[in-house]
């Protein structure tokens, strides 16, 4: 078997950790060709020593010389590149066939887009790329002949529950509804009066999943579920009115697909990102992910409830953005990124996040997008508005 050659965009984050753990379990099947990070050059150097990639990229160009010096001291031949151009070079290396896109936020859009245009197999964890890029991103996938496999646990579950050869045409496959499950995060039962005072560490203390801080806050606000609705629309061709969210605190059922005959298929498993990553890495085969099997006999009752939109207003904001279309999802995502970063930095309250997003949506009406550049322009406008509304410094 010729090993698949992998580029991991965002190798030093939680998704990168999980992916590299799976890859290391199957040295004859996978080889690491490229690794990228934002600024954590020390950890990237350690990964280069372990996996010996051809190229390592840092989006923070200022940290690249430190990485290059560290690799030279270890006598590694890995070539160091930097900035957005470096990320794109890593994602489009001719001998890379699989790109795992795990860069958080809008920063991962251009490199993931380049991988699509280069015809790579893309394992998509960076939901923002498709939320912002929308139709333009899906056109790039088609134009480049890329293969797009989701590794968000919810979208990977949906993918596994759809028929083979599904072509984003739900009616032809008898799909009536997609149901995204959500844990409800750490504040599902927290008294509403306490939410203005919650800390970033409390928001990042997810009850079931181990994730990075930004996505952990998105889980607490359930903005992640709103963005996943938008992502599901583009990935699976399902209209907004046929995408629903249900709160499932145990995080054992990762999402469901309902068919017109009344059947509902679900994918179950322990809450561990290595499962969807392994499924996508080896697709259409199956490999060991290192995840303990789910013991149904010991599993307590699985429960479900409708989301409380008063507690989680971000779900409604995302639904409205999807319905409005055009630039609205990019605006929502950008304002959310600014607000979450400010909350994590201690500049604003947790309860300021949703109003900042609502303000940006109200002040930037949806407009048609003809390209990814148009989407990124809307992204920048929304960031400026969110910073102004939150009274943040321009460079915050």
Secondary structure as GFF3:
##gff-version 3
##sequence-region A 1 396
A	DSSP	beta_strand	4	9	.	.	.	ID=ss1
A	DSSP	alpha_helix	14	24	.	.	.	ID=ss2
A	DSSP	beta_strand	30	37	.	.	.	ID=ss3
A	DSSP	alpha_helix	41	51	.	.	.	ID=ss4
A	DSSP	beta_strand	55	58	.	.	.	ID=ss5
A	DSSP	alpha_helix	61	73	.	.	.	ID=ss6
A	DSSP	beta_strand	79	82	.	.	.	ID=ss7
A	DSSP	alpha_helix	83	91	.	.	.	ID=ss8
A	DSSP	beta_strand	98	101	.	.	.	ID=ss9
A	DSSP	three_ten_helix	105	108	.	.	.	ID=ss10
A	DSSP	alpha_helix	109	117	.	.	.	ID=ss11
A	DSSP	beta_strand	121	124	.	.	.	ID=ss12
A	DSSP	alpha_helix	127	144	.	.	.	ID=ss13
A	DSSP	beta_strand	147	150	.	.	.	ID=ss14
A	DSSP	alpha_helix	153	161	.	.	.	ID=ss15
A	DSSP	three_ten_helix	171	173	.	.	.	ID=ss16
A	DSSP	beta_strand	175	182	.	.	.	ID=ss17
A	DSSP	three_ten_helix	192	197	.	.	.	ID=ss18
A	DSSP	alpha_helix	200	203	.	.	.	ID=ss19
A	DSSP	alpha_helix	213	221	.	.	.	ID=ss20
A	DSSP	alpha_helix	223	236	.	.	.	ID=ss21
A	DSSP	three_ten_helix	240	242	.	.	.	ID=ss22
A	DSSP	beta_strand	243	247	.	.	.	ID=ss23
A	DSSP	beta_strand	253	259	.	.	.	ID=ss24
A	DSSP	beta_strand	264	268	.	.	.	ID=ss25
A	DSSP	alpha_helix	274	282	.	.	.	ID=ss26
A	DSSP	beta_strand	305	306	.	.	.	ID=ss27
A	DSSP	alpha_helix	313	324	.	.	.	ID=ss28
A	DSSP	alpha_helix	328	344	.	.	.	ID=ss29
A	DSSP	alpha_helix	352	363	.	.	.	ID=ss30
A	DSSP	alpha_helix	372	389	.	.	.	ID=ss31
###
